[in-house]
Amino acid sequence: MFTDGLTEATNEAGEEFGEERLRDLLVERRRFSAAELQECIFEHSRAFCGGEFDDDAALMVLEVE
């Protein structure tokens, strides 16, 4: 689960991080633990928007064993 601040984070060109980019990260790193995946997603989204979110950005990742 995530807030729209995560996917609507924009880079200098005004491009949004977007659900497709988020989905690609989830697929590529599907073997990560919940904690690793959460950190990875925030790392990539922060880097994408230069560390400045325009809105709140929250993310919850659950791991099922």
PDBQT receptor file of N, H, CA, C and O in Angstrom, charges set to zero:
ATOM      1  N   MET A   1       0.850  -1.171   0.000  1.00  0.00    +0.000 N 
ATOM      2  CA  MET A   1       0.000   0.000   0.000  1.00  0.00    +0.000 C 
ATOM      3  C   MET A   1       0.895   1.233   0.000  1.00  0.00    +0.000 C 
ATOM      4  O   MET A   1       1.967   1.246   0.604  1.00  0.00    +0.000 OA
ATOM      5  N   PHE A   2       0.427   2.265  -0.692  1.00  0.00    +0.000 N 
ATOM      6  H   PHE A   2      -0.445   2.254  -1.183  1.00  0.00    +0.000 HD
ATOM      7  CA  PHE A   2       1.224   3.485  -0.770  1.00  0.00    +0.000 C 
ATOM      8  C   PHE A   2       0.303   4.681  -0.968  1.00  0.00    +0.000 C 
ATOM      9  O   PHE A   2      -0.829   4.546  -1.433  1.00  0.00    +0.000 OA
ATOM     10  N   THR A   3       0.809   5.843  -0.609  1.00  0.00    +0.000 N 
ATOM     11  H   THR A   3       1.729   5.952  -0.231  1.00  0.00    +0.000 HD
ATOM     12  CA  THR A   3       0.060   7.070  -0.859  1.00  0.00    +0.000 C 
ATOM     13  C   THR A   3       0.423   7.600  -2.239  1.00  0.00    +0.000 C 
ATOM     14  O   THR A   3       1.460   7.242  -2.798  1.00  0.00    +0.000 OA
ATOM     15  N   ASP A   4      -0.426   8.445  -2.775  1.00  0.00    +0.000 N 
ATOM     16  H   ASP A   4      -1.268   8.736  -2.320  1.00  0.00    +0.000 HD
ATOM     17  CA  ASP A   4      -0.179   8.984  -4.112  1.00  0.00    +0.000 C 
ATOM     18  C   ASP A   4       1.050   9.884  -4.166  1.00  0.00    +0.000 C 
ATOM     19  O   ASP A   4       1.570  10.155  -5.248  1.00  0.00    +0.000 OA
ATOM     20  N   GLY A   5       1.516  10.345  -3.020  1.00  0.00    +0.000 N 
ATOM     21  H   GLY A   5       1.094  10.125  -2.140  1.00  0.00    +0.000 HD
ATOM     22  CA  GLY A   5       2.731  11.164  -3.004  1.00  0.00    +0.000 C 
ATOM     23  C   GLY A   5       3.940  10.409  -3.531  1.00  0.00    +0.000 C 
ATOM     24  O   GLY A   5       4.870  11.016  -4.061  1.00  0.00    +0.000 OA
ATOM     25  N   LEU A   6       3.932   9.109  -3.390  1.00  0.00    +0.000 N 
ATOM     26  H   LEU A   6       3.176   8.616  -2.959  1.00  0.00    +0.000 HD
ATOM     27  CA  LEU A   6       5.036   8.283  -3.883  1.00  0.00    +0.000 C 
ATOM     28  C   LEU A   6       5.018   8.232  -5.409  1.00  0.00    +0.000 C 
ATOM     29  O   LEU A   6       6.030   8.519  -6.049  1.00  0.00    +0.000 OA
ATOM     30  N   THR A   7       3.894   7.875  -5.988  1.00  0.00    +0.000 N 
ATOM     31  H   THR A   7       3.072   7.642  -5.468  1.00  0.00    +0.000 HD
ATOM     32  CA  THR A   7       3.834   7.721  -7.445  1.00  0.00    +0.000 C 
ATOM     33  C   THR A   7       3.726   9.061  -8.173  1.00  0.00    +0.000 C 
ATOM     34  O   THR A   7       4.048   9.142  -9.359  1.00  0.00    +0.000 OA
ATOM     35  N   GLU A   8       3.283  10.099  -7.491  1.00  0.00    +0.000 N 
ATOM     36  H   GLU A   8       3.022  10.033  -6.528  1.00  0.00    +0.000 HD
ATOM     37  CA  GLU A   8       3.169  11.411  -8.120  1.00  0.00    +0.000 C 
ATOM     38  C   GLU A   8       4.398  12.289  -7.892  1.00  0.00    +0.000 C 
ATOM     39  O   GLU A   8       4.395  13.461  -8.269  1.00  0.00    +0.000 OA
ATOM     40  N   ALA A   9       5.440  11.743  -7.285  1.00  0.00    +0.000 N 
ATOM     41  H   ALA A   9       5.442  10.791  -6.978  1.00  0.00    +0.000 HD
ATOM     42  CA  ALA A   9       6.694  12.482  -7.118  1.00  0.00    +0.000 C 
ATOM     43  C   ALA A   9       7.249  12.791  -8.503  1.00  0.00    +0.000 C 
ATOM     44  O   ALA A   9       7.273  11.921  -9.373  1.00  0.00    +0.000 OA
ATOM     45  N   THR A  10       7.692  14.025  -8.708  1.00  0.00    +0.000 N 
ATOM     46  H   THR A  10       7.672  14.732  -8.001  1.00  0.00    +0.000 HD
ATOM     47  CA  THR A  10       8.153  14.437 -10.033  1.00  0.00    +0.000 C 
ATOM     48  C   THR A  10       9.648  14.742 -10.053  1.00  0.00    +0.000 C 
ATOM     49  O   THR A  10      10.230  15.169  -9.056  1.00  0.00    +0.000 OA
ATOM     50  N   ASN A  11      10.249  14.512 -11.213  1.00  0.00    +0.000 N 
ATOM     51  H   ASN A  11       9.776  14.166 -12.024  1.00  0.00    +0.000 HD
ATOM     52  CA  ASN A  11      11.657  14.862 -11.392  1.00  0.00    +0.000 C 
ATOM     53  C   ASN A  11      11.745  16.285 -11.944  1.00  0.00    +0.000 C 
ATOM     54  O   ASN A  11      10.729  16.969 -12.072  1.00  0.00    +0.000 OA
ATOM     55  N   GLU A  12      12.946  16.723 -12.267  1.00  0.00    +0.000 N 
ATOM     56  H   GLU A  12      13.771  16.168 -12.163  1.00  0.00    +0.000 HD
ATOM     57  CA  GLU A  12      13.143  18.100 -12.749  1.00  0.00    +0.000 C 
ATOM     58  C   GLU A  12      12.392  18.377 -14.043  1.00  0.00    +0.000 C 
ATOM     59  O   GLU A  12      12.024  19.520 -14.314  1.00  0.00    +0.000 OA
ATOM     60  N   ALA A  13      12.164  17.346 -14.841  1.00  0.00    +0.000 N 
ATOM     61  H   ALA A  13      12.463  16.417 -14.621  1.00  0.00    +0.000 HD
ATOM     62  CA  ALA A  13      11.463  17.507 -16.119  1.00  0.00    +0.000 C 
ATOM     63  C   ALA A  13       9.940  17.477 -15.951  1.00  0.00    +0.000 C 
ATOM     64  O   ALA A  13       9.206  17.635 -16.926  1.00  0.00    +0.000 OA
ATOM     65  N   GLY A  14       9.461  17.272 -14.713  1.00  0.00    +0.000 N 
ATOM     66  H   GLY A  14      10.057  17.143 -13.920  1.00  0.00    +0.000 HD
ATOM     67  CA  GLY A  14       8.034  17.226 -14.451  1.00  0.00    +0.000 C 
ATOM     68  C   GLY A  14       7.417  15.853 -14.669  1.00  0.00    +0.000 C 
ATOM     69  O   GLY A  14       6.197  15.704 -14.603  1.00  0.00    +0.000 OA
ATOM     70  N   GLU A  15       8.249  14.851 -14.928  1.00  0.00    +0.000 N 
ATOM     71  H   GLU A  15       9.240  14.972 -14.981  1.00  0.00    +0.000 HD
ATOM     72  CA  GLU A  15       7.766  13.486 -15.128  1.00  0.00    +0.000 C 
ATOM     73  C   GLU A  15       7.484  12.843 -13.769  1.00  0.00    +0.000 C 
ATOM     74  O   GLU A  15       8.279  12.988 -12.841  1.00  0.00    +0.000 OA
ATOM     75  N   GLU A  16       6.359  12.133 -13.646  1.00  0.00    +0.000 N 
ATOM     76  H   GLU A  16       5.714  12.014 -14.401  1.00  0.00    +0.000 HD
ATOM     77  CA  GLU A  16       6.010  11.462 -12.396  1.00  0.00    +0.000 C 
ATOM     78  C   GLU A  16       6.750  10.131 -12.253  1.00  0.00    +0.000 C 
ATOM     79  O   GLU A  16       7.054   9.459 -13.238  1.00  0.00    +0.000 OA
ATOM     80  N   PHE A  17       7.029   9.771 -11.002  1.00  0.00    +0.000 N 
ATOM     81  H   PHE A  17       6.782  10.317 -10.202  1.00  0.00    +0.000 HD
ATOM     82  CA  PHE A  17       7.620   8.459 -10.720  1.00  0.00    +0.000 C 
ATOM     83  C   PHE A  17       6.702   7.373 -11.268  1.00  0.00    +0.000 C 
ATOM     84  O   PHE A  17       7.174   6.457 -11.942  1.00  0.00    +0.000 OA
ATOM     85  N   GLY A  18       5.434   7.451 -11.001  1.00  0.00    +0.000 N 
ATOM     86  H   GLY A  18       5.050   8.195 -10.453  1.00  0.00    +0.000 HD
ATOM     87  CA  GLY A  18       4.416   6.631 -11.639  1.00  0.00    +0.000 C 
ATOM     88  C   GLY A  18       4.281   5.205 -11.150  1.00  0.00    +0.000 C 
ATOM     89  O   GLY A  18       5.200   4.630 -10.567  1.00  0.00    +0.000 OA
ATOM     90  N   GLU A  19       3.115   4.657 -11.404  1.00  0.00    +0.000 N 
ATOM     91  H   GLU A  19       2.368   5.124 -11.877  1.00  0.00    +0.000 HD
ATOM     92  CA  GLU A  19       2.823   3.284 -10.995  1.00  0.00    +0.000 C 
ATOM     93  C   GLU A  19       3.599   2.264 -11.816  1.00  0.00    +0.000 C 
ATOM     94  O   GLU A  19       3.964   1.206 -11.302  1.00  0.00    +0.000 OA
ATOM     95  N   GLU A  20       3.856   2.564 -13.082  1.00  0.00    +0.000 N 
ATOM     96  H   GLU A  20       3.560   3.423 -13.500  1.00  0.00    +0.000 HD
ATOM     97  CA  GLU A  20       4.615   1.629 -13.918  1.00  0.00    +0.000 C 
ATOM     98  C   GLU A  20       6.046   1.466 -13.404  1.00  0.00    +0.000 C 
ATOM     99  O   GLU A  20       6.563   0.350 -13.350  1.00  0.00    +0.000 OA
ATOM    100  N   ARG A  21       6.681   2.566 -13.032  1.00  0.00    +0.000 N 
ATOM    101  H   ARG A  21       6.261   3.472 -13.076  1.00  0.00    +0.000 HD
ATOM    102  CA  ARG A  21       8.039   2.493 -12.490  1.00  0.00    +0.000 C 
ATOM    103  C   ARG A  21       8.034   1.723 -11.161  1.00  0.00    +0.000 C 
ATOM    104  O   ARG A  21       8.936   0.929 -10.895  1.00  0.00    +0.000 OA
ATOM    105  N   LEU A  22       7.016   1.965 -10.336  1.00  0.00    +0.000 N 
ATOM    106  H   LEU A  22       6.284   2.610 -10.552  1.00  0.00    +0.000 HD
ATOM    107  CA  LEU A  22       6.884   1.249  -9.074  1.00  0.00    +0.000 C 
ATOM    108  C   LEU A  22       6.680  -0.241  -9.332  1.00  0.00    +0.000 C 
ATOM    109  O   LEU A  22       7.324  -1.076  -8.695  1.00  0.00    +0.000 OA
ATOM    110  N   ARG A  23       5.802  -0.572 -10.248  1.00  0.00    +0.000 N 
ATOM    111  H   ARG A  23       5.280   0.106 -10.766  1.00  0.00    +0.000 HD
ATOM    112  CA  ARG A  23       5.538  -1.972 -10.593  1.00  0.00    +0.000 C 
ATOM    113  C   ARG A  23       6.811  -2.660 -11.101  1.00  0.00    +0.000 C 
ATOM    114  O   ARG A  23       7.083  -3.804 -10.738  1.00  0.00    +0.000 OA
ATOM    115  N   ASP A  24       7.581  -1.973 -11.931  1.00  0.00    +0.000 N 
ATOM    116  H   ASP A  24       7.359  -1.044 -12.226  1.00  0.00    +0.000 HD
ATOM    117  CA  ASP A  24       8.830  -2.537 -12.442  1.00  0.00    +0.000 C 
ATOM    118  C   ASP A  24       9.799  -2.848 -11.299  1.00  0.00    +0.000 C 
ATOM    119  O   ASP A  24      10.442  -3.898 -11.298  1.00  0.00    +0.000 OA
ATOM    120  N   LEU A  25       9.903  -1.942 -10.333  1.00  0.00    +0.000 N 
ATOM    121  H   LEU A  25       9.380  -1.089 -10.334  1.00  0.00    +0.000 HD
ATOM    122  CA  LEU A  25      10.760  -2.189  -9.162  1.00  0.00    +0.000 C 
ATOM    123  C   LEU A  25      10.287  -3.412  -8.386  1.00  0.00    +0.000 C 
ATOM    124  O   LEU A  25      11.097  -4.233  -7.958  1.00  0.00    +0.000 OA
ATOM    125  N   LEU A  26       8.983  -3.529  -8.208  1.00  0.00    +0.000 N 
ATOM    126  H   LEU A  26       8.325  -2.862  -8.556  1.00  0.00    +0.000 HD
ATOM    127  CA  LEU A  26       8.426  -4.663  -7.471  1.00  0.00    +0.000 C 
ATOM    128  C   LEU A  26       8.727  -5.983  -8.170  1.00  0.00    +0.000 C 
ATOM    129  O   LEU A  26       9.064  -6.970  -7.516  1.00  0.00    +0.000 OA
ATOM    130  N   VAL A  27       8.609  -6.004  -9.467  1.00  0.00    +0.000 N 
ATOM    131  H   VAL A  27       8.335  -5.202  -9.999  1.00  0.00    +0.000 HD
ATOM    132  CA  VAL A  27       8.875  -7.230 -10.228  1.00  0.00    +0.000 C 
ATOM    133  C   VAL A  27      10.365  -7.564 -10.191  1.00  0.00    +0.000 C 
ATOM    134  O   VAL A  27      10.738  -8.708  -9.935  1.00  0.00    +0.000 OA
ATOM    135  N   GLU A  28      11.212  -6.573 -10.445  1.00  0.00    +0.000 N 
ATOM    136  H   GLU A  28      10.908  -5.643 -10.653  1.00  0.00    +0.000 HD
ATOM    137  CA  GLU A  28      12.656  -6.802 -10.486  1.00  0.00    +0.000 C 
ATOM    138  C   GLU A  28      13.218  -7.259  -9.139  1.00  0.00    +0.000 C 
ATOM    139  O   GLU A  28      14.185  -8.018  -9.092  1.00  0.00    +0.000 OA
ATOM    140  N   ARG A  29      12.620  -6.803  -8.065  1.00  0.00    +0.000 N 
ATOM    141  H   ARG A  29      11.834  -6.185  -8.103  1.00  0.00    +0.000 HD
ATOM    142  CA  ARG A  29      13.150  -7.094  -6.726  1.00  0.00    +0.000 C 
ATOM    143  C   ARG A  29      12.184  -7.954  -5.909  1.00  0.00    +0.000 C 
ATOM    144  O   ARG A  29      12.148  -7.849  -4.683  1.00  0.00    +0.000 OA
ATOM    145  N   ARG A  30      11.422  -8.783  -6.563  1.00  0.00    +0.000 N 
ATOM    146  H   ARG A  30      11.451  -8.868  -7.559  1.00  0.00    +0.000 HD
ATOM    147  CA  ARG A  30      10.394  -9.594  -5.899  1.00  0.00    +0.000 C 
ATOM    148  C   ARG A  30      10.960 -10.558  -4.868  1.00  0.00    +0.000 C 
ATOM    149  O   ARG A  30      10.208 -11.045  -4.023  1.00  0.00    +0.000 OA
ATOM    150  N   ARG A  31      12.224 -10.844  -4.903  1.00  0.00    +0.000 N 
ATOM    151  H   ARG A  31      12.834 -10.448  -5.589  1.00  0.00    +0.000 HD
ATOM    152  CA  ARG A  31      12.828 -11.765  -3.942  1.00  0.00    +0.000 C 
ATOM    153  C   ARG A  31      13.384 -11.037  -2.699  1.00  0.00    +0.000 C 
ATOM    154  O   ARG A  31      13.900 -11.677  -1.782  1.00  0.00    +0.000 OA
ATOM    155  N   PHE A  32      13.275  -9.721  -2.678  1.00  0.00    +0.000 N 
ATOM    156  H   PHE A  32      12.855  -9.202  -3.423  1.00  0.00    +0.000 HD
ATOM    157  CA  PHE A  32      13.721  -8.936  -1.526  1.00  0.00    +0.000 C 
ATOM    158  C   PHE A  32      12.783  -9.177  -0.342  1.00  0.00    +0.000 C 
ATOM    159  O   PHE A  32      11.611  -9.511  -0.519  1.00  0.00    +0.000 OA
ATOM    160  N   SER A  33      13.318  -9.003   0.859  1.00  0.00    +0.000 N 
ATOM    161  H   SER A  33      14.270  -8.733   1.003  1.00  0.00    +0.000 HD
ATOM    162  CA  SER A  33      12.462  -9.022   2.045  1.00  0.00    +0.000 C 
ATOM    163  C   SER A  33      11.605  -7.759   2.039  1.00  0.00    +0.000 C 
ATOM    164  O   SER A  33      11.872  -6.832   1.274  1.00  0.00    +0.000 OA
ATOM    165  N   ALA A  34      10.591  -7.718   2.873  1.00  0.00    +0.000 N 
ATOM    166  H   ALA A  34      10.374  -8.471   3.495  1.00  0.00    +0.000 HD
ATOM    167  CA  ALA A  34       9.717  -6.544   2.952  1.00  0.00    +0.000 C 
ATOM    168  C   ALA A  34      10.521  -5.293   3.298  1.00  0.00    +0.000 C 
ATOM    169  O   ALA A  34      10.327  -4.242   2.687  1.00  0.00    +0.000 OA
ATOM    170  N   ALA A  35      11.412  -5.401   4.263  1.00  0.00    +0.000 N 
ATOM    171  H   ALA A  35      11.570  -6.255   4.759  1.00  0.00    +0.000 HD
ATOM    172  CA  ALA A  35      12.221  -4.247   4.679  1.00  0.00    +0.000 C 
ATOM    173  C   ALA A  35      13.147  -3.789   3.552  1.00  0.00    +0.000 C 
ATOM    174  O   ALA A  35      13.292  -2.590   3.314  1.00  0.00    +0.000 OA
ATOM    175  N   GLU A  36      13.764  -4.731   2.867  1.00  0.00    +0.000 N 
ATOM    176  H   GLU A  36      13.646  -5.705   3.060  1.00  0.00    +0.000 HD
ATOM    177  CA  GLU A  36      14.657  -4.391   1.752  1.00  0.00    +0.000 C 
ATOM    178  C   GLU A  36      13.879  -3.738   0.616  1.00  0.00    +0.000 C 
ATOM    179  O   GLU A  36      14.338  -2.766   0.016  1.00  0.00    +0.000 OA
ATOM    180  N   LEU A  37      12.719  -4.270   0.331  1.00  0.00    +0.000 N 
ATOM    181  H   LEU A  37      12.346  -5.060   0.818  1.00  0.00    +0.000 HD
ATOM    182  CA  LEU A  37      11.894  -3.733  -0.743  1.00  0.00    +0.000 C 
ATOM    183  C   LEU A  37      11.425  -2.315  -0.423  1.00  0.00    +0.000 C 
ATOM    184  O   LEU A  37      11.452  -1.437  -1.285  1.00  0.00    +0.000 OA
ATOM    185  N   GLN A  38      11.003  -2.099   0.800  1.00  0.00    +0.000 N 
ATOM    186  H   GLN A  38      10.981  -2.812   1.500  1.00  0.00    +0.000 HD
ATOM    187  CA  GLN A  38      10.562  -0.761   1.201  1.00  0.00    +0.000 C 
ATOM    188  C   GLN A  38      11.704   0.246   1.059  1.00  0.00    +0.000 C 
ATOM    189  O   GLN A  38      11.506   1.334   0.519  1.00  0.00    +0.000 OA
ATOM    190  N   GLU A  39      12.882  -0.106   1.535  1.00  0.00    +0.000 N 
ATOM    191  H   GLU A  39      13.043  -0.990   1.974  1.00  0.00    +0.000 HD
ATOM    192  CA  GLU A  39      14.029   0.800   1.432  1.00  0.00    +0.000 C 
ATOM    193  C   GLU A  39      14.397   1.049  -0.029  1.00  0.00    +0.000 C 
ATOM    194  O   GLU A  39      14.704   2.180  -0.407  1.00  0.00    +0.000 OA
ATOM    195  N   CYS A  40      14.369   0.013  -0.843  1.00  0.00    +0.000 N 
ATOM    196  H   CYS A  40      14.120  -0.905  -0.537  1.00  0.00    +0.000 HD
ATOM    197  CA  CYS A  40      14.692   0.137  -2.258  1.00  0.00    +0.000 C 
ATOM    198  C   CYS A  40      13.729   1.092  -2.968  1.00  0.00    +0.000 C 
ATOM    199  O   CYS A  40      14.157   1.955  -3.734  1.00  0.00    +0.000 OA
ATOM    200  N   ILE A  41      12.453   0.938  -2.715  1.00  0.00    +0.000 N 
ATOM    201  H   ILE A  41      12.105   0.237  -2.093  1.00  0.00    +0.000 HD
ATOM    202  CA  ILE A  41      11.452   1.790  -3.357  1.00  0.00    +0.000 C 
ATOM    203  C   ILE A  41      11.642   3.242  -2.935  1.00  0.00    +0.000 C 
ATOM    204  O   ILE A  41      11.597   4.142  -3.774  1.00  0.00    +0.000 OA
ATOM    205  N   PHE A  42      11.852   3.478  -1.649  1.00  0.00    +0.000 N 
ATOM    206  H   PHE A  42      11.888   2.747  -0.967  1.00  0.00    +0.000 HD
ATOM    207  CA  PHE A  42      12.068   4.860  -1.195  1.00  0.00    +0.000 C 
ATOM    208  C   PHE A  42      13.373   5.422  -1.741  1.00  0.00    +0.000 C 
ATOM    209  O   PHE A  42      13.423   6.597  -2.106  1.00  0.00    +0.000 OA
ATOM    210  N   GLU A  43      14.417   4.625  -1.805  1.00  0.00    +0.000 N 
ATOM    211  H   GLU A  43      14.376   3.671  -1.508  1.00  0.00    +0.000 HD
ATOM    212  CA  GLU A  43      15.689   5.080  -2.389  1.00  0.00    +0.000 C 
ATOM    213  C   GLU A  43      15.480   5.547  -3.819  1.00  0.00    +0.000 C 
ATOM    214  O   GLU A  43      15.896   6.645  -4.189  1.00  0.00    +0.000 OA
ATOM    215  N   HIS A  44      14.835   4.711  -4.620  1.00  0.00    +0.000 N 
ATOM    216  H   HIS A  44      14.497   3.819  -4.319  1.00  0.00    +0.000 HD
ATOM    217  CA  HIS A  44      14.622   5.040  -6.033  1.00  0.00    +0.000 C 
ATOM    218  C   HIS A  44      13.705   6.247  -6.206  1.00  0.00    +0.000 C 
ATOM    219  O   HIS A  44      13.972   7.109  -7.045  1.00  0.00    +0.000 OA
ATOM    220  N   SER A  45      12.644   6.318  -5.435  1.00  0.00    +0.000 N 
ATOM    221  H   SER A  45      12.428   5.618  -4.754  1.00  0.00    +0.000 HD
ATOM    222  CA  SER A  45      11.722   7.447  -5.583  1.00  0.00    +0.000 C 
ATOM    223  C   SER A  45      12.366   8.747  -5.099  1.00  0.00    +0.000 C 
ATOM    224  O   SER A  45      12.157   9.796  -5.709  1.00  0.00    +0.000 OA
ATOM    225  N   ARG A  46      13.144   8.698  -4.015  1.00  0.00    +0.000 N 
ATOM    226  H   ARG A  46      13.314   7.847  -3.519  1.00  0.00    +0.000 HD
ATOM    227  CA  ARG A  46      13.850   9.903  -3.541  1.00  0.00    +0.000 C 
ATOM    228  C   ARG A  46      14.870  10.366  -4.571  1.00  0.00    +0.000 C 
ATOM    229  O   ARG A  46      14.977  11.560  -4.850  1.00  0.00    +0.000 OA
ATOM    230  N   ALA A  47      15.618   9.425  -5.136  1.00  0.00    +0.000 N 
ATOM    231  H   ALA A  47      15.530   8.454  -4.909  1.00  0.00    +0.000 HD
ATOM    232  CA  ALA A  47      16.605   9.771  -6.157  1.00  0.00    +0.000 C 
ATOM    233  C   ALA A  47      15.908  10.372  -7.383  1.00  0.00    +0.000 C 
ATOM    234  O   ALA A  47      16.398  11.337  -7.970  1.00  0.00    +0.000 OA
ATOM    235  N   PHE A  48      14.781   9.806  -7.761  1.00  0.00    +0.000 N 
ATOM    236  H   PHE A  48      14.382   9.022  -7.285  1.00  0.00    +0.000 HD
ATOM    237  CA  PHE A  48      14.034  10.260  -8.926  1.00  0.00    +0.000 C 
ATOM    238  C   PHE A  48      13.608  11.718  -8.767  1.00  0.00    +0.000 C 
ATOM    239  O   PHE A  48      13.730  12.508  -9.703  1.00  0.00    +0.000 OA
ATOM    240  N   CYS A  49      13.111  12.074  -7.592  1.00  0.00    +0.000 N 
ATOM    241  H   CYS A  49      13.012  11.433  -6.831  1.00  0.00    +0.000 HD
ATOM    242  CA  CYS A  49      12.596  13.430  -7.390  1.00  0.00    +0.000 C 
ATOM    243  C   CYS A  49      13.610  14.360  -6.717  1.00  0.00    +0.000 C 
ATOM    244  O   CYS A  49      13.247  15.440  -6.250  1.00  0.00    +0.000 OA
ATOM    245  N   GLY A  50      14.847  13.953  -6.668  1.00  0.00    +0.000 N 
ATOM    246  H   GLY A  50      15.142  13.076  -7.048  1.00  0.00    +0.000 HD
ATOM    247  CA  GLY A  50      15.877  14.818  -6.083  1.00  0.00    +0.000 C 
ATOM    248  C   GLY A  50      15.741  14.972  -4.581  1.00  0.00    +0.000 C 
ATOM    249  O   GLY A  50      16.220  15.954  -4.015  1.00  0.00    +0.000 OA
ATOM    250  N   GLY A  51      15.093  14.012  -3.925  1.00  0.00    +0.000 N 
ATOM    251  H   GLY A  51      14.704  13.214  -4.386  1.00  0.00    +0.000 HD
ATOM    252  CA  GLY A  51      14.953  14.033  -2.478  1.00  0.00    +0.000 C 
ATOM    253  C   GLY A  51      13.833  14.902  -1.951  1.00  0.00    +0.000 C 
ATOM    254  O   GLY A  51      13.646  15.010  -0.739  1.00  0.00    +0.000 OA
ATOM    255  N   GLU A  52      13.086  15.524  -2.851  1.00  0.00    +0.000 N 
ATOM    256  H   GLU A  52      13.238  15.436  -3.835  1.00  0.00    +0.000 HD
ATOM    257  CA  GLU A  52      12.006  16.422  -2.442  1.00  0.00    +0.000 C 
ATOM    258  C   GLU A  52      10.660  15.918  -2.954  1.00  0.00    +0.000 C 
ATOM    259  O   GLU A  52      10.376  15.990  -4.150  1.00  0.00    +0.000 OA
ATOM    260  N   PHE A  53       9.836  15.409  -2.047  1.00  0.00    +0.000 N 
ATOM    261  H   PHE A  53      10.067  15.350  -1.076  1.00  0.00    +0.000 HD
ATOM    262  CA  PHE A  53       8.485  14.990  -2.414  1.00  0.00    +0.000 C 
ATOM    263  C   PHE A  53       7.568  16.203  -2.350  1.00  0.00    +0.000 C 
ATOM    264  O   PHE A  53       7.680  17.023  -1.439  1.00  0.00    +0.000 OA
ATOM    265  N   ASP A  54       6.662  16.317  -3.314  1.00  0.00    +0.000 N 
ATOM    266  H   ASP A  54       6.571  15.651  -4.054  1.00  0.00    +0.000 HD
ATOM    267  CA  ASP A  54       5.706  17.423  -3.334  1.00  0.00    +0.000 C 
ATOM    268  C   ASP A  54       4.557  17.193  -2.370  1.00  0.00    +0.000 C 
ATOM    269  O   ASP A  54       3.859  18.137  -2.001  1.00  0.00    +0.000 OA
ATOM    270  N   ASP A  55       4.353  15.943  -1.956  1.00  0.00    +0.000 N 
ATOM    271  H   ASP A  55       4.921  15.176  -2.256  1.00  0.00    +0.000 HD
ATOM    272  CA  ASP A  55       3.234  15.542  -1.121  1.00  0.00    +0.000 C 
ATOM    273  C   ASP A  55       3.760  14.491  -0.148  1.00  0.00    +0.000 C 
ATOM    274  O   ASP A  55       4.910  14.064  -0.252  1.00  0.00    +0.000 OA
ATOM    275  N   ASP A  56       2.919  14.075   0.795  1.00  0.00    +0.000 N 
ATOM    276  H   ASP A  56       1.985  14.421   0.880  1.00  0.00    +0.000 HD
ATOM    277  CA  ASP A  56       3.339  13.012   1.694  1.00  0.00    +0.000 C 
ATOM    278  C   ASP A  56       3.599  11.745   0.876  1.00  0.00    +0.000 C 
ATOM    279  O   ASP A  56       2.920  11.482  -0.116  1.00  0.00    +0.000 OA
ATOM    280  N   ALA A  57       4.579  10.978   1.303  1.00  0.00    +0.000 N 
ATOM    281  H   ALA A  57       5.131  11.191   2.109  1.00  0.00    +0.000 HD
ATOM    282  CA  ALA A  57       4.906   9.711   0.628  1.00  0.00    +0.000 C 
ATOM    283  C   ALA A  57       5.014   8.631   1.693  1.00  0.00    +0.000 C 
ATOM    284  O   ALA A  57       5.946   8.621   2.497  1.00  0.00    +0.000 OA
ATOM    285  N   ALA A  58       4.066   7.743   1.686  1.00  0.00    +0.000 N 
ATOM    286  H   ALA A  58       3.308   7.751   1.033  1.00  0.00    +0.000 HD
ATOM    287  CA  ALA A  58       4.061   6.645   2.659  1.00  0.00    +0.000 C 
ATOM    288  C   ALA A  58       3.935   5.320   1.919  1.00  0.00    +0.000 C 
ATOM    289  O   ALA A  58       3.308   5.228   0.863  1.00  0.00    +0.000 OA
ATOM    290  N   LEU A  59       4.548   4.304   2.505  1.00  0.00    +0.000 N 
ATOM    291  H   LEU A  59       5.057   4.379   3.363  1.00  0.00    +0.000 HD
ATOM    292  CA  LEU A  59       4.571   2.994   1.871  1.00  0.00    +0.000 C 
ATOM    293  C   LEU A  59       4.541   1.919   2.959  1.00  0.00    +0.000 C 
ATOM    294  O   LEU A  59       5.269   2.011   3.947  1.00  0.00    +0.000 OA
ATOM    295  N   MET A  60       3.711   0.917   2.776  1.00  0.00    +0.000 N 
ATOM    296  H   MET A  60       3.120   0.843   1.973  1.00  0.00    +0.000 HD
ATOM    297  CA  MET A  60       3.693  -0.215   3.677  1.00  0.00    +0.000 C 
ATOM    298  C   MET A  60       3.884  -1.478   2.830  1.00  0.00    +0.000 C 
ATOM    299  O   MET A  60       3.154  -1.711   1.866  1.00  0.00    +0.000 OA
ATOM    300  N   VAL A  61       4.870  -2.279   3.207  1.00  0.00    +0.000 N 
ATOM    301  H   VAL A  61       5.463  -2.090   3.990  1.00  0.00    +0.000 HD
ATOM    302  CA  VAL A  61       5.157  -3.524   2.506  1.00  0.00    +0.000 C 
ATOM    303  C   VAL A  61       4.971  -4.662   3.496  1.00  0.00    +0.000 C 
ATOM    304  O   VAL A  61       5.534  -4.638   4.590  1.00  0.00    +0.000 OA
ATOM    305  N   LEU A  62       4.183  -5.655   3.113  1.00  0.00    +0.000 N 
ATOM    306  H   LEU A  62       3.725  -5.674   2.224  1.00  0.00    +0.000 HD
ATOM    307  CA  LEU A  62       3.938  -6.811   3.954  1.00  0.00    +0.000 C 
ATOM    308  C   LEU A  62       4.625  -8.028   3.352  1.00  0.00    +0.000 C 
ATOM    309  O   LEU A  62       4.660  -8.203   2.134  1.00  0.00    +0.000 OA
ATOM    310  N   GLU A  63       5.165  -8.854   4.220  1.00  0.00    +0.000 N 
ATOM    311  H   GLU A  63       5.137  -8.712   5.209  1.00  0.00    +0.000 HD
ATOM    312  CA  GLU A  63       5.811 -10.072   3.781  1.00  0.00    +0.000 C 
ATOM    313  C   GLU A  63       4.978 -11.259   4.254  1.00  0.00    +0.000 C 
ATOM    314  O   GLU A  63       4.611 -11.340   5.426  1.00  0.00    +0.000 OA
ATOM    315  N   VAL A  64       4.684 -12.169   3.348  1.00  0.00    +0.000 N 
ATOM    316  H   VAL A  64       4.982 -12.104   2.396  1.00  0.00    +0.000 HD
ATOM    317  CA  VAL A  64       3.903 -13.349   3.663  1.00  0.00    +0.000 C 
ATOM    318  C   VAL A  64       4.815 -14.559   3.489  1.00  0.00    +0.000 C 
ATOM    319  O   VAL A  64       5.451 -14.738   2.451  1.00  0.00    +0.000 OA
ATOM    320  N   GLU A  65       4.860 -15.363   4.509  1.00  0.00    +0.000 N 
ATOM    321  H   GLU A  65       4.343 -15.217   5.353  1.00  0.00    +0.000 HD
ATOM    322  CA  GLU A  65       5.707 -16.573   4.445  1.00  0.00    +0.000 C 
ATOM    323  C   GLU A  65       4.870 -17.817   4.331  1.00  0.00    +0.000 C 
ATOM    324  O   GLU A  65       5.410 -18.921   4.266  1.00  0.00    +0.000 OA
TER     325      GLU A  65
